[in-house]
Amino acid sequence: MLMWRKISLLCVGVFALNAAEINIYALNAKKEGHILSASDDVVVFSDFYFITAKRAIYDEKTKDIELFGDVNILRGQNERSHSNYAKINLNTNKANFENFFFSNNDLEVWFQSQTSCLDDAQFLSTNSVVSSCNVEDPDWQIRFSEGRLDRESNFVHLYNAKLYIKDVPVFYLPYFGFSTDTQRKTGLLVPKMALKGKEGFYYEQPFYAAVQENWDLQLTPQLRSNRGYGLHSVLRFIDGPSSMGELNFGGFREKRGYYVGENLKNQTHLGVELKYLREDLVKALLGDNFQEGLWIDATYLNDVDYLNLIKRDYKDLNSLVTSKIHYFLADENNFYGAYAKYYIDSSKIHNKNTLQNYPSLQYHRFLNSFFDARIRYSFDGSFNNYYRRIGAYANSLNFTLPLSYHNAFFGDFLQFTFTEKVSASFVNYTKDPDKKHEHYLKNTHEFSLYTDIARSYENFFHTLSLGLDYILPGAESGEITEGYLNLERVDEHIKPYAVQYFYDESGEKRLKQRVDLSYLNPEEKVEDLKNLLSYYHNENITLSNEIIYSYLDKRFSNVLTQAQIQIKPRFNLDFSHAYQNDAYGKYSFIGTRANHLATPNYNIFGGVWLDVSRAHTNMWELGYSYQRKCWNYSLVYRERIDPQLTSGGISAKNQSGIYFVFNFYPIGGVDYDFSLQESENKL
């Protein structure tokens, strides 16, 4: 009789709540008026909740349900909570909890509190703990007296927050806020701090403003205690479905003592940069078979120190700052281009005599058949206008017309191509007292024979490509004496080449080699030999070497060697050596980096970068990182020498220091640069 009584009470409870799309199951249930009481293994279903508890009281009028003892709640697919007591309004989803634990799979953080209040808009808690580590004995946690989670923005506000590492308090903030998702938010970004020799204490505090969906703004003020102060700004925007851009602008004001002591060109360094990409200006009016692109990369500055002070990696010692505008429109047969280049030579007092190049126009006809599929042609024409306010300048008109014939013999075994190429260039000079016009005409004959063969062996598969190119200069007329055009003189030469691949029985590539030889026929001399060899031992070991040997100069002009080695999953080594000895200079450079995963958490790494030709170390570093699921940190000692161009001249900047970076997921992290020593030497 008792069992039947329990079943009948359970059915009454379920039937009464079905109209409100709520189901309550329990071993004991009693209904008095609009109040339903349930106990013993209570289970509650609704559109949003799945709840279990020891006891429940439900009010049909107010839609409030109170839950007692070991209350577990699933809300949606991601939110889970546990408490001793909960009161939930099933119409508004507002809830109150005691001894509450809450987690969300999307946020990957958990909360624990004495009392909490939860609704669709926010989550409030007092005397609470938040962390993303394991719940039992977390590596880090933030304890706070009061906290609020905005459920729409996923932003957390904490008051009287204390950061604990294990059970040791290490940091206190009266207020602390952070975002738990990847959506853009307005606020302060992670600051940067450093101690630098001549410049003193360095502090940078970015402020990010997510104003609208299609644009945002970042303001980065900086202070260098012994040098001065500045501000750099970045405006990012999207002005269409296929266009975007970035505008950088800023300045830095030097203290007079630093400005005079370093003999700088300007006391205030100013600059503006614009980068803009657009892929649809007029192509929508022409048809779907057109492609279009506009790219602007423009820079204006009063000296090169602007680039150094905004923390951009300009290391090439090039004082010539180039602004570019590129536009093209193309269909399947034709290409139209318009370009402009503007140069600022920061080593000069003014740029009135710096040669500019704008506009440049180009038309290119893609390779097409002519009368017969074996006869093909293409065409390229360009116009360049060079200008400067002081000094001579010019414009040029250039044409190139290659006409080729292709055929195959012996059942497509041997391929043959003959190309007749005609080129013409015309230059008109302005403000040049010695000349008005110049021209240069030439044609070349190119012959190519090549074949591809392949064969399968018992344990490997081999492919081989053999070819022979013969270039014969034809007639030429005229001469262009100024350096407006980069005209490459072509001598008669023969270029045999061979390319081969080896594959194992599973189809994996194991070896690649390419050999090129250039033979100058009139001098009866070999010009140079190029050899590229790459060996793929397995997915963990790759070795490659590329050499160019100049027979004319009797020396190796270029050598590049690289090795990538991973020994088991725990150790990997990257090694490279680059050597160059040609008309552009001579250098020899070695770079190597190694990583050793000592334990699943500790990674030890180091690297050395050597300038062999100058017998000094460009940079070396040694450090380790510690990685856990919810936090990580890195500690590195680094020494480096960077050539740097300033408005006061070229200097070698020597820096040594300890770099410490730590990060708590998903809150973020901070990096510190403790520069032990910094010095500059003029070059």
Beta strands, then each sheet from edge to edge (+ up, - down):
strand 1: 23-25
strand 2: 28-32
strand 3: 35-45
strand 4: 49-59
strand 5: 64-75
strand 6: 79-89
strand 7: 95-104
strand 8: 109-118
strand 9: 122-131
strand 10: 140-150
strand 11: 155-165
strand 12: 168-179
strand 13: 187-188
strand 14: 192-196
strand 15: 200-204
strand 16: 207-212
strand 17: 215-224
strand 18: 228-240
strand 19: 243-254
strand 20: 268-278
strand 21: 291-301
strand 22: 320-330
strand 23: 334-345
strand 24: 356-369
strand 25: 375-387
strand 26: 393-409
strand 27: 414-430
strand 28: 437-456
strand 29: 460-478
strand 30: 493-504
strand 31: 509-520
strand 32: 525-538
strand 33: 541-550
strand 34: 555-567
strand 35: 571-582
strand 36: 585-597
strand 37: 602-611
strand 38: 616-627
strand 39: 631-646
strand 40: 649-664
strand 41: 668-682
sheet 1: 1+ 3- 2+
sheet 2: 1+ 3- 4+ 5- 6+ 7- 8+ 9- 10+ 11- 12+
sheet 3: 13+ 16- 17+ 15- 14+ 41+ 40- 39+ 38- 37+ 36- 35+ 34- 33+ 32- 31+ 30- 29+ 28- 27+ 26- 25+ 24- 23+ 22- 21+ 20- 19+ 18-
end
